[in-house]
Amino acid sequence: MKLVVLNKKLDGETLAVALYNTNGILYMNKGVILNEIAIKKIQKMGINTVYVEDGSDEFTLQQVIDPSKKITIIRKLNEKFKIAKKEAAIKYSEIESIANELIENINLSENAFLFNNIGKLDDSLNLEIHSIDVAILTLMVGINKNYSGSKLLNLCISALLHDVGKLFKPGKEHVNAGYKLLKKTNDFPSTTAIGILHHHERVDGKGYPEGLEEDKIYEFGKIISICDEYANLTYGENAYFPLEIIEKITADTNQKYDFTIYKDFTASIYCYPNGIRVSLTNGIEGKVIMQNKGFPLRPVIQVVIKSKKYFVNLLSENSLAIDKILIE
């Protein structure tokens, strides 16, 4: 199978990975033949890339979190946010439980990919979906940084609640609103609350709400900031591929993002998901089929020359690199 951008050219292609909606219902099973109507419906649900069959089975897609489990956690967070909005308060134990569920179910195999195959029925769960995606990304970074169990939990909770202030205040005001919500109770660690307060600060001092610079920004805030940007760019009509997002984030590093955190982030997120077609610097085209842990720019590529398959491990082929993604 291969990963492709969803477009009308896929009319007649066979879906290789099932799609779900946020109610937990199987929306479209693998094996379905795509047509123009189905493609438009999938795009309307916010899914922009899909896996389709291409007559090969070099790899099995591994997801960072199982879709059914992710849907369950989305619904749980939605219930907690509804209560928080109604009571203007939030319970630590309930968010801790959701964070632990994420931690217990995250798959950090070197070939696992945070793939968006859960379509939105409407905009009612946007906040929860985004919050969970950011939390998953922060966990990937925190685990890569060898955080202790308690520190990892606190980071995850901070990420889950980084936008909770949007339940009460619009725009930039949401940051202080979220911080104040957590400070109403003594249950939340101060590091968790500060992570929320600092997640829109920039290392050049042009962020908000306090215009902090460099080391004055707490580490949780720095991690959530870069994960927040990545998650934002994976959804919507103009969603980017992972490499394109990394390139955009790279261009903003040293203005927006801490360089050390940037290195930790890019070491945790694979730029070229398994199944994506690429062109190498020698002009040969192929498909990514395996990752090399810790080296996101150097995956294993399968190429076919005269009907014979070859495997190019970019970790050992120093003279070669990926030149570009082949958008289909």
Secondary structure as UniProt FT lines:
FT   STRAND          2..5
FT   HELIX           8..10
FT   TURN            11..12
FT   STRAND          14..15
FT   STRAND          19..21
FT   TURN            22..23
FT   STRAND          26..28
FT   TURN            30..31
FT   HELIX           36..44
FT   TURN            45..46
FT   STRAND          49..52
FT   STRAND          62..63
FT   HELIX           67..87
FT   HELIX           92..105
FT   TURN            110..111
FT   STRAND          112..113
FT   STRAND          118..119
FT   TURN            124..125
FT   HELIX           126..144
FT   TURN            145..146
FT   HELIX           149..160
FT   TURN            161..163
FT   HELIX           164..167
FT   TURN            171..172
FT   HELIX           173..183
FT   HELIX           190..198
FT   TURN            199..200
FT   HELIX           214..216
FT   HELIX           219..232
FT   TURN            233..234
FT   TURN            237..238
FT   HELIX           242..252
FT   TURN            254..256
FT   HELIX           259..268
FT   TURN            274..275
FT   STRAND          277..280
FT   TURN            281..282
FT   STRAND          285..290
FT   TURN            293..294
FT   TURN            296..297
FT   STRAND          300..305
FT   TURN            306..307
FT   STRAND          308..313
FT   TURN            314..316
FT   TURN            318..319
FT   STRAND          322..325
//
